[in-house]
């Protein structure tokens, strides 16, 4: 949905920029018609080029703003989405699923043997007190997903 909004905003900005470009070209044509010397005609032409360039610059700035808004919306939605999953398995009392059977003995890292060197690092735990490290839930045993 956000991509559609971004495209619509971009299309509106493009139409506005095109209108400004056409306005600058019309002003240039009228200015050249009333100019009495070639220097005045050149000045009118340069001003029209500046207006067209400003319209294009504004278009690119507006498109960048639209992209930033889309990214911010996606990040905001994604953050809310992930917070929803963090309250899942292993969140506290009434927990259902694989995290309910997890005990402190299975989540604790075993002590390193005394004969190891100081450079040896124990492997990271695959689960925490709150459940698995990944954010996907295990499928329920009594449900069929096909």
LOROLO-83243 format. One line per 2 residues: number of its first residue (from 1); their letters; for each residue x negated, y negated, z of N, C-alpha, C. Coordinates in steps of 0.05 Angstrom, whole numbers. Example, Ala and Ser with C-alpha at 12.3 -4.5 7.8 and 13.67 -1.06 7.14 Angstrom:
1	AS	-264 114 156 -246 90 156 -264 66 156 ~ -257 45 142 -273 21 143 -258 -1 157
This chain:
1	XX	-17 24 0 0 0 0 -17 -25 0 ~ -39 -24 15 -57 -47 16 -70 -53 -11
3	XX	-76 -32 -26 -88 -35 -52 -68 -49 -71 ~ -43 -43 -69 -23 -56 -85 -21 -86 -78
5	XX	-21 -92 -52 -20 -120 -43 -45 -135 -53 ~ -68 -122 -52 -93 -135 -62 -91 -141 -92
7	XX	-80 -122 -107 -78 -126 -136 -58 -148 -143 ~ -36 -150 -128 -16 -171 -132 -29 -198 -126
9	XX	-43 -200 -103 -56 -225 -96 -77 -233 -117 ~ -92 -213 -126 -112 -219 -147 -99 -229 -172
11	XX	-77 -216 -180 -63 -225 -204 -52 -253 -202 ~ -42 -260 -178 -32 -287 -173 -55 -307 -174
13	XX	-78 -300 -163 -101 -318 -163 -112 -321 -191 ~ -112 -300 -207 -121 -301 -235 -103 -319 -251
15	XX	-76 -317 -247 -58 -334 -262 -62 -363 -254 ~ -66 -368 -228 -71 -396 -219 -97 -407 -232
17	XX	-118 -390 -232 -143 -399 -244 -140 -405 -274 ~ -126 -387 -288 -121 -391 -317 -106 -417 -322
19	XX	-86 -423 -305 -71 -448 -308 -89 -472 -303 ~ -107 -470 -284 -126 -493 -279 -145 -496 -302
21	XX	-154 -473 -314 -171 -475 -338 -157 -488 -361 ~ -132 -481 -366 -116 -493 -388 -112 -522 -383
23	XX	-107 -530 -358 -103 -558 -351 -128 -574 -357 ~ -151 -562 -350 -177 -576 -354 -182 -579 -384
25	XX	-175 -559 -400 -179 -560 -429 -160 -581 -442 ~ -135 -582 -431 -116 -602 -442 -126 -631 -435
27	XX	-136 -634 -410 -147 -660 -403 -171 -668 -420 ~ -188 -647 -427 -211 -652 -444 -202 -661 -472
29	XX	-182 -648 -482 -172 -655 -509 -161 -683 -509 ~ -145 -690 -488 -134 -717 -486 -156 -738 -482
31	XX	-176 -731 -466 -198 -749 -461 -215 -754 -486 ~ -219 -733 -501 -235 -736 -526 -220 -753 -546
33	XX	-194 -751 -546 -178 -767 -565 -179 -797 -558 ~ -182 -804 -533 -183 -832 -525 -211 -842 -522
35	XX	-231 -824 -523 -259 -833 -520 -267 -848 -545 ~ -283 -870 -541 -291 -886 -564 -319 -880 -574
37	XX	-335 -867 -557 -363 -861 -566 -368 -831 -561 ~ -390 -822 -574 -398 -794 -570 -407 -789 -541
39	XX	-418 -809 -528 -427 -806 -500 -403 -801 -482 ~ -381 -816 -487 -357 -812 -471 -345 -785 -476
41	XX	-345 -776 -501 -335 -749 -508 -351 -727 -494 ~ -378 -731 -493 -395 -712 -479 -389 -712 -449
43	XX	-384 -735 -438 -378 -737 -409 -351 -723 -404 ~ -331 -727 -421 -305 -713 -418 -309 -683 -419
45	XX	-326 -674 -438 -331 -645 -442 -345 -634 -417 ~ -365 -648 -406 -379 -638 -382 -360 -636 -358
47	XX	-342 -656 -355 -323 -655 -333 -304 -632 -336 ~ -295 -626 -360 -278 -604 -365 -292 -577 -359
49	XX	-317 -575 -367 -333 -551 -361 -335 -547 -331 ~ -339 -569 -316 -341 -568 -287 -315 -559 -275
51	XX	-293 -568 -285 -266 -560 -275 -261 -530 -280 ~ -269 -521 -304 -265 -493 -310 -283 -475 -292
53	XX	-308 -484 -288 -326 -469 -271 -315 -469 -242 ~ -304 -491 -233 -293 -492 -205 -269 -473 -203
55	XX	-252 -472 -224 -229 -454 -224 -239 -425 -222 ~ -260 -418 -238 -270 -390 -237 -283 -384 -210
57	XX	-297 -403 -198 -309 -399 -172 -288 -395 -151 ~ -266 -411 -152 -244 -407 -133 -231 -380 -136
59	XX	-229 -371 -161 -217 -345 -166 -234 -323 -153 ~ -261 -324 -156 -278 -304 -144 -277 -305 -114
61	XX	-276 -330 -103 -274 -332 -74 -248 -320 -63 ~ -226 -326 -77 -200 -315 -68 -200 -284 -70
63	XX	-212 -273 -92 -214 -244 -94 -230 -232 -71 ~ -252 -246 -64 -268 -236 -41 -252 -237 -16
65	XX	-236 -258 -12 -219 -259 12 -199 -237 12 ~ -187 -231 -11 -168 -209 -12 -181 -182 -6
67	XX	-205 -178 -16 -220 -154 -10 -226 -151 20 ~ -234 -174 32 -240 -174 61 -215 -167 77
69	XX	-192 -178 69 -167 -173 83 -160 -143 80 ~ -164 -132 57 -158 -103 53 -176 -86 70
71	XX	-202 -93 71 -220 -77 87 -214 -80 116 ~ -207 -104 125 -200 -108 153 -175 -92 160
73	XX	-156 -92 142 -131 -77 147 -137 -47 149 ~ -154 -38 131 -161 -9 130 -176 -2 156
75	XX	-195 -19 165 -209 -13 189 -191 -14 213 ~ -173 -34 214 -155 -36 236 -137 -12 237
77	XX	-126 -4 214 -109 20 214 -124 45 221 ~ -149 47 211 -165 70 217 -172 72 246
79	XX	-178 49 259 -185 50 287 -160 58 304 ~ -137 48 297 -113 56 312 -108 85 307
81	XX	-112 94 283 -107 122 276 -125 141 292 ~ -151 134 295 -169 151 310 -164 149 340
83	XX	-155 127 350 -149 125 378 -126 144 385 ~ -108 147 366 -86 166 370 -96 194 374
85	XX	-116 202 359 -127 229 361 -144 233 386 ~ -156 212 396 -173 215 419 -158 224 444
87	XX	-132 218 445 -116 226 467 -106 255 465 ~ -117 270 446 -107 297 440 -118 317 460
89	XX	-130 338 450 -138 360 467 -158 351 488 ~ -156 362 511 -175 356 533 -171 329 545
91	XX	-148 316 541 -144 289 551 -136 288 580 ~ -127 310 591 -119 309 619 -100 331 626
93	XX	-83 327 647 -65 349 655 -44 354 633 ~ -35 378 631 -16 385 611 -28 390 584
95	XX	-54 395 583 -68 399 558 -61 426 547 ~ -56 426 521 -49 451 507 -70 456 486
97	XX	-76 480 480 -95 486 458 -122 496 469 ~ -142 496 451 -168 507 458 -182 493 481
99	XX	-177 467 484 -190 452 505 -179 460 533 ~ -155 471 534 -143 478 559 -159 502 572
101	XX	-171 518 556 -186 541 566 -215 535 570 ~ -225 511 562 -253 504 566 -259 500 595
103	XX	-280 511 604 -288 509 632 -314 494 634 ~ -322 485 658 -347 471 662 -371 488 654
105	XX	-368 515 658 -390 533 651 -396 533 621 ~ -375 531 605 -379 532 576 -389 505 565
107	XX	-383 483 579 -391 457 568 -418 448 579 ~ -428 461 599 -454 452 611 -477 462 593
109	XX	-498 446 591 -521 453 576 -539 471 594 ~ -547 494 584 -563 512 600 -590 498 605
111	XX	-602 503 629 -628 490 635 -649 502 617 ~ -669 486 610 -691 495 593 -709 514 609
113	XX	-720 535 596 -738 553 610 -763 538 620 ~ -774 547 641 -797 533 654 -822 534 636
115	XX	-824 553 618 -848 556 602 -848 538 578 ~ -828 522 573 -828 505 549 -845 480 553
117	XX	-852 468 530 -868 444 532 -851 420 536 ~ -863 397 541 -848 372 546 -834 362 520
119	XX	-844 370 496 -832 361 471 -807 376 464 ~ -801 399 476 -777 414 470 -753 400 480
121	XX	-733 398 463 -708 385 471 -685 405 468 ~ -668 408 489 -646 427 486 -627 418 465
123	XX	-613 437 452 -594 430 431 -570 414 443 ~ -558 397 428 -535 382 438 -511 400 443
125	XX	-495 394 462 -472 410 468 -452 409 445 ~ -437 430 440 -418 430 418 -391 421 428
127	XX	-387 421 454 -362 411 465 -368 392 488 ~ -349 376 495 -351 358 518 -329 365 537
129	XX	-328 351 559 -306 355 579 -279 349 566 ~ -279 331 546 -254 323 533 -247 341 510
131	XX	-263 361 503 -257 379 481 -278 378 460 ~ -272 388 436 -292 389 415 -302 361 407
133	XX	-326 360 396 -337 334 388 -324 323 363 ~ -313 340 346 -299 329 322 -271 321 329
135	XX	-258 305 313 -232 294 320 -208 310 308 ~ -213 332 295 -192 348 283 -182 368 304
137	XX	-156 371 306 -145 391 324 -146 418 311 ~ -148 439 328 -147 466 318 -118 472 312
139	XX	-112 488 291 -84 494 285 -72 511 307 ~ -46 507 311 -32 523 331 -31 552 322
141	XX	-33 570 342 -34 599 335 -8 609 325 ~ 15 597 334 41 608 326 54 594 303
143	XX	39 576 289 51 562 266 38 571 240 ~ 54 571 220 44 578 193 44 553 176
145	XX	22 546 163 20 522 148 22 526 118 ~ 30 550 109 32 555 80 60 555 71
